[in-house]
Amino acid sequence: MLKENSISPSQLFCMLFLCRLSAEIVYPRTAAGTAWEGVIALVIAELVRFVLALPVIIYSFKGTNVHRAVYKKNRFFGWCGALFAALLLVAAALRTLFNSSQFAVKNLLNGGTMWIIFAISAIFAVYAAITGVEALARSGAIFLIAAALITLAVILADIPYMQTDGFSARGDFSALLGDTFERVIRGGDYLIFAALLPYVSKKNKSSSGKTALWFAAASLLGGLLITVTSCLILRDMYGLCEFPHIAAASLADIAFFKRLDGASAAVWTLCAAFRSGVMLFAAGSAVVEVYRAGHSQTAKKIQRGAQ
């Protein structure tokens, strides 16, 4: 975790976008609902996460280190903020590993042992975090291209199955509320953004802030693309599917690729493990930056005393 390492705003965007979409694919639907409920819940959850992240986004237009800035104002709140963010990121990483392991067992390795997949994914995530931010940025771009290609192939192959029948069904408020809450707690992307700000090589002061705004728009549009296409393909079956996108991928038929669900599940399982690695790195970065801020202040006091 060397601060000398740096990434571009576009690389930060790629990592955030990949982390966001991987959660959308591998996290199971915990509340059965209609197509409209799924779309409305997604939009509300995106808005809630964006509003909660507004202070960090606004700060990013002027500053480069949220946790260090808070520490300089108040040491106690600086440490509390960094540790709390780190705990949330570690918890989100573990939850992602757990859900992606279940996802892999149910959609890729039928009959496999979930905890073995969990252990392998955890080792990959820890290794990814140790390699540093530059390696994460480079591999994130590659994973995003692979995920985009397989997802685009699924959508194009399923065009003949798309109908609007599923949007005529009515649901209930409790299902909408449950789905919205589940989508909100899938977050963590803006915590990653805050932790990685010190590593972003900016062309101007507003580069990081613009990246956050672009990510917010892309997150909403990307989530809508996956959700709406799954609703159009699965129709009334959408609310009954635990992993709608993979259920839709099982219908895809391209030349000798009779089903794309296996390939899609493999790519998105790897992307989810990558998401966990990014979160672990971000958790460590948040704490390290506060530690460095305290260490630099102590060093300055020693120099002043010596003079």
PyMOL commands that set and color helices and strands:
alter all, ss='L'
color gray80, all
select helices_A, chain A and resi 9-26+35-60+66-73+75-107+114-131+133-157+159-161+165-168+173-184+189-199+207-240+244-249+261-306
alter helices_A, ss='H'
color red, helices_A
deselect
rebuild
show_as cartoon
